[in-house]
Amino acid sequence: MGLLEAIILAVLAASTPLLIAATGELVTERAGVLNLGVEGMMIVGAACGFGGAWLTGSIFLGALCGILAGALLSLVFALMTLGLAVNQVATGLALTILGIGLSGLIGAGFVGERITPAPHLYIPGLTDIPFVGRILFGEDAFVYFSILLVAGVSLFLYRTRAGLILRATGDNHVSAHALGYPVLKIRMLAVMFGGACAGLAGAYLPLAYTPFFIPGMTAGRGWIALALVVFSSWLPSRLVIGAHLFGAVTILQLHAQGAGFGIPSQFMSALPYLATVIVLVVISRARTGGSTAPAALGTVFVPDR
């Protein structure tokens, strides 16, 4: 039971940055914008988040620095793709390259430094409950926030008028513009929200997951977050399942190697992507019970008036 509890706790920790980043990207794509720069925004968020926490001694301020860094970098993406109508795929890839280089520059002075990681919740009596106590009442604030974030986004998209307008913008920006909705403003806000989430997801890594910063510590998590959005069929509720599945594979492959099972790590690393392909095939064949991609996803919009 102790080993199982440790595995579950590790899976929750590994899935949290994926869930936060994927939730922000889902909102961005629901607005019709494809941002492939999630990896770049995450790694800049990690560098700025650690730097902010190390300089101020506050995990909260470090998280705010990560959020601000991701939002500012996403604003560059928005100005290019929405203001200048540049190709979204090319701009997103360039943003990732920029973010990796920028994070190395920002974080160069913090390599080798350590901070006190984010504290975990402790409720006397509840946290001490065998097995479920630490899982339900002993996590850090980022874990609980990720669940609340998904719930909030789901309510926003499907229970509010603003969410309906955002989804309409992603499905048919021409009709949304004809009805008088500010398509570019809506998309810019969605892109910045996605960037803020990516920055927070990156900041989680040095602030809670590991109490130090190293270059490239996101290790492709931004790309996994992009795959998660497709895996979930652009539905927030499915992100929770997908993120924990990807997190479980990441953790279980380490335990499998430690146990000497002899399973190639490359095969275990490929399993999440293989699962994504299988789910996409099943959904496309069934064409029932699932959401499809926003119709205007990745399409440049230039208002005619």
C-alpha positions in Angstrom: 0.0 0.0 0.0 2.9 2.3 0.8 4.4 1.7 -2.7 1.0 2.3 -4.4 0.5 5.5 -2.5 3.9 6.7 -3.5 3.2 5.9 -7.2 -0.1 7.7 -7.1 1.5 10.8 -5.5 4.2 10.8 -8.1 1.7 10.5 -10.9 -0.3 13.4 -9.6 2.8 15.5 -9.4 3.9 14.5 -12.9 0.5 15.2 -14.5 -0.1 18.6 -12.9 2.1 20.7 -15.3 0.6 18.8 -18.3 -2.9 19.5 -17.1 -2.3 23.2 -16.5 -0.6 23.8 -19.8 -3.1 21.7 -21.8 -6.1 23.5 -20.2 -4.7 26.9 -21.4 -3.9 25.5 -24.9 -7.5 24.1 -25.1 -8.9 27.5 -24.5 -6.6 29.0 -27.1 -7.5 26.4 -29.7 -11.2 26.7 -28.9 -10.8 30.3 -30.0 -9.4 29.1 -33.3 -5.7 29.7 -32.7 -3.1 27.0 -32.9 -0.1 27.9 -30.7 2.7 25.4 -31.0 4.9 27.5 -28.7 3.7 25.9 -25.5 7.1 24.3 -24.9 8.9 27.7 -25.2 6.4 29.5 -22.9 6.8 26.7 -20.3 10.6 26.8 -20.2 10.6 30.6 -19.9 8.0 30.3 -17.2 10.2 27.8 -15.4 13.3 30.2 -15.6 11.3 33.3 -14.5 9.4 31.4 -11.9 12.5 30.0 -10.2 14.3 33.4 -10.5 11.3 35.2 -8.9 11.1 32.7 -6.1 14.9 32.7 -5.5 15.1 36.5 -5.4 12.0 37.1 -3.3 11.9 34.0 -1.2 8.2 33.6 -2.1 6.7 30.7 -4.0 3.6 32.8 -4.8 5.6 35.6 -6.3 7.6 33.0 -8.2 4.4 31.6 -9.7 3.3 35.1 -10.6 6.6 35.7 -12.4 6.1 32.5 -14.4 2.5 33.5 -15.3 3.6 36.9 -16.4 6.5 35.5 -18.5 4.2 33.1 -20.3 1.6 35.8 -20.9 4.2 38.2 -22.3 5.7 35.6 -24.6 2.2 34.6 -25.8 1.5 38.3 -26.5 4.4 38.3 -29.0 2.8 35.3 -30.6 -0.6 37.1 -30.7 0.9 40.3 -32.2 2.5 38.2 -35.0 -0.3 35.9 -35.8 -3.3 38.1 -35.1 -1.9 41.6 -35.8 0.3 40.8 -38.7 -1.5 37.6 -39.9 1.7 35.5 -39.9 1.4 31.7 -40.3 0.5 30.3 -36.8 2.5 27.1 -37.2 5.7 28.8 -38.2 5.3 31.4 -35.5 4.6 28.8 -32.8 7.7 26.8 -33.7 9.8 30.0 -33.8 8.4 30.9 -30.4 9.5 27.6 -29.0 13.1 28.1 -30.2 13.0 31.7 -28.9 11.8 30.5 -25.5 14.4 27.8 -25.2 17.2 30.3 -25.9 15.7 33.0 -23.7 15.3 30.7 -20.7 18.9 29.7 -21.0 19.8 33.4 -20.8 17.5 34.2 -17.9 18.3 31.1 -15.9 22.1 31.1 -16.4 22.6 32.8 -13.1 20.3 30.4 -11.2 21.8 27.1 -12.3 23.0 25.2 -9.2 20.8 27.3 -6.8 18.1 25.7 -4.7 14.9 26.9 -3.0 12.4 25.5 -0.5 9.7 23.8 -2.6 6.0 24.7 -2.4 4.6 23.4 0.9 2.0 20.6 1.0 -1.4 20.9 2.6 -1.7 19.4 6.0 -5.0 19.1 7.8 -4.7 17.3 11.2 -6.7 14.2 11.2 -7.5 14.2 7.5 -4.0 14.1 6.0 -3.1 11.4 8.5 -5.8 9.0 7.1 -4.0 5.9 5.8 -3.5 5.8 2.0 -6.1 8.4 0.9 -5.0 11.1 3.4 -1.9 12.3 1.6 -3.5 11.8 -1.8 -6.6 14.0 -1.1 -5.4 16.3 1.6 -1.7 16.4 1.4 -0.9 17.9 -2.0 0.6 21.3 -2.9 -1.5 24.2 -4.1 -0.6 23.7 -7.7 -2.3 20.3 -7.8 -5.6 21.6 -6.4 -5.4 24.6 -8.6 -5.1 22.4 -11.7 -8.3 20.6 -10.9 -10.1 23.9 -10.2 -8.7 25.4 -13.4 -10.2 22.5 -15.5 -13.6 22.9 -13.7 -13.6 26.6 -14.2 -12.7 26.4 -17.9 -15.4 23.8 -18.4 -18.0 26.0 -16.8 -16.9 29.0 -18.7 -17.0 27.3 -22.1 -20.3 25.5 -21.7 -22.3 27.5 -19.1 -21.6 31.2 -20.0 -22.4 33.4 -22.9 -18.7 34.5 -23.2 -17.7 30.9 -23.5 -20.3 30.4 -26.3 -18.9 33.4 -28.1 -15.4 32.1 -27.8 -16.4 28.7 -29.2 -18.3 30.4 -32.0 -15.2 32.4 -32.8 -13.2 29.2 -33.2 -15.8 27.5 -35.3 -16.6 30.3 -37.7 -14.8 33.6 -37.2 -16.5 35.2 -40.3 -20.0 34.7 -38.8 -18.8 35.8 -35.4 -17.3 39.0 -37.0 -20.6 39.6 -39.0 -22.5 39.5 -35.7 -20.3 42.2 -34.3 -18.0 40.2 -32.0 -14.4 41.4 -31.8 -12.7 38.2 -33.1 -9.2 39.5 -32.9 -9.6 40.7 -29.3 -11.2 37.4 -28.2 -8.4 35.4 -29.8 -5.8 37.6 -28.2 -7.2 37.2 -24.8 -7.5 33.4 -25.3 -3.8 33.3 -26.5 -2.7 35.2 -23.4 -4.7 33.0 -21.1 -3.0 30.0 -22.7 0.4 31.6 -22.3 -0.3 32.4 -18.7 -1.2 28.7 -18.0 1.9 27.5 -19.9 4.1 29.9 -17.8 2.5 28.6 -14.6 2.9 25.0 -15.7 6.6 25.7 -16.4 7.0 27.5 -13.0 5.6 24.4 -11.2 8.6 22.4 -12.2 11.2 24.3 -10.2 8.8 25.6 -7.6 7.2 22.3 -6.5 8.4 19.3 -8.6 12.1 19.8 -8.2 13.5 22.7 -6.1 16.1 23.8 -8.6 16.4 25.1 -12.2 18.3 23.4 -15.0 18.2 24.3 -18.7 15.6 22.3 -20.7 13.9 21.0 -17.6 10.5 21.0 -19.4 11.8 18.0 -21.4 9.1 18.1 -24.1 6.2 18.5 -21.7 4.8 21.4 -23.9 4.5 19.0 -26.8 2.8 16.5 -24.7 0.3 19.2 -23.6 -0.4 19.9 -27.3 -1.1 16.2 -27.8 -3.3 16.1 -24.7 -5.7 18.7 -26.3 -6.1 16.4 -29.3 -6.3 13.3 -27.0 -9.2 15.0 -25.1 -11.1 15.9 -28.3 -11.0 19.5 -27.2 -13.2 18.7 -24.1 -11.9 19.9 -20.7 -13.3 16.9 -18.8 -11.2 14.5 -20.8 -8.0 16.5 -20.1 -8.0 15.2 -16.6 -8.0 11.6 -17.8 -5.4 12.2 -20.5 -3.0 14.2 -18.2 -3.0 11.5 -15.6 -2.6 8.8 -18.2 0.5 10.6 -19.6 1.8 11.2 -16.1 1.3 7.6 -15.2 3.2 6.3 -18.2 6.1 8.7 -17.3 6.3 7.4 -13.7 5.6 3.8 -14.4 8.4 3.6 -17.0 10.8 4.7 -14.3 9.5 2.1 -11.9 9.6 -0.6 -14.6 13.2 0.2 -15.3 14.0 0.2 -11.6 12.4 -3.2 -11.2 14.5 -4.6 -14.0 11.6 -5.6 -16.2 13.8 -5.0 -19.3 11.1 -2.9 -21.1 12.9 -0.4 -23.4 12.4 3.1 -22.1 11.9 4.4 -25.7 8.8 2.1 -26.0 7.4 3.3 -22.7 7.9 7.0 -23.8 6.1 6.3 -27.0 3.0 4.8 -25.4 1.2 8.1 -24.7 1.6 9.1 -28.4 0.5 5.7 -29.5 -2.6 6.0 -27.3 -3.3 9.4 -28.8 -3.2 7.9 -32.3 -5.5 5.1 -31.3 -8.0 7.4 -29.7 -8.0 9.7 -32.8 -8.7 6.7 -35.0 -11.5 5.4 -32.8 -13.1 8.9 -32.6 -12.9 9.5 -36.3 -14.4 6.1 -37.1 -17.2 6.4 -34.6 -18.0 10.1 -35.2 -20.4 10.0 -32.2 -20.1 11.1 -28.6 -17.1 13.2 -29.1 -16.1 16.8 -30.0 -14.2 17.6 -33.2 -11.6 20.3 -33.7 -12.8 23.9 -34.0 -13.5 24.4 -37.7 -11.4 27.6 -38.0 -8.5 26.2 -36.0 -5.2 27.6 -37.4 -7.0 29.8 -40.0 -5.8 33.4 -40.2 -8.5 36.0 -39.9 -8.3 39.4 -41.4 -11.4 41.6 -40.8 -12.7 43.3 -43.9 -14.2 46.2 -42.0 
